[in-house]
Amino acid sequence: MPGAIRPRDRRLHQGWQFREVYQAGNSIHGSLMTLVSLPRPEDSGRVAYVASRKVGPAVRRNRAKRLLRESFRALPPRIRDRARWRVWIARSGCAIAPLAAVSREMAALLEREEA
């Protein structure tokens, strides 16, 4: 599709983007993850997935980020494509939780994002 935004361009890449979201965004905490969200009406939605060393060794951090990516990908496009910059931060329980639990909590956090 010409003119379509590629998935790679829908990510937060640079440090200044993360700093802006962390400083000006709203945090919503759950038991498996934290969502930091910043409305950006002039830009299309962007997303990033973060797992610190507190989550565990590299294998667990990578699994947590994979679960977050897959849960976000399964959401309807009308929710995914909102004009917001979002950073999903995995907590230690995310790496050992099943995909269904991660998806449920992500949907609940997104509902609280709108409120």
HELIX and SHEET records of a PDB file:
HELIX    1   1 PRO A    7  ARG A   10  5                                   4    
HELIX    2   2 GLY A   15  ALA A   24  1                                  10    
HELIX    3   3 ARG A   53  VAL A   55  5                                   3    
HELIX    4   4 ALA A   58  ARG A   73  1                                  16    
HELIX    5   5 PRO A   77  ARG A   80  1                                   4    
HELIX    6   6 SER A   92  ILE A   96  5                                   5    
HELIX    7   7 LEU A   99  GLU A  114  1                                  16    
SHEET    1   A 4 ASN A  26  HIS A  29  0                                        
SHEET    2   A 4 MET A  33  PRO A  39 -1                                        
SHEET    3   A 4 ARG A  84  ALA A  90 -1                                        
SHEET    4   A 4 ARG A  46  VAL A  50  1                                        
END                                                                             
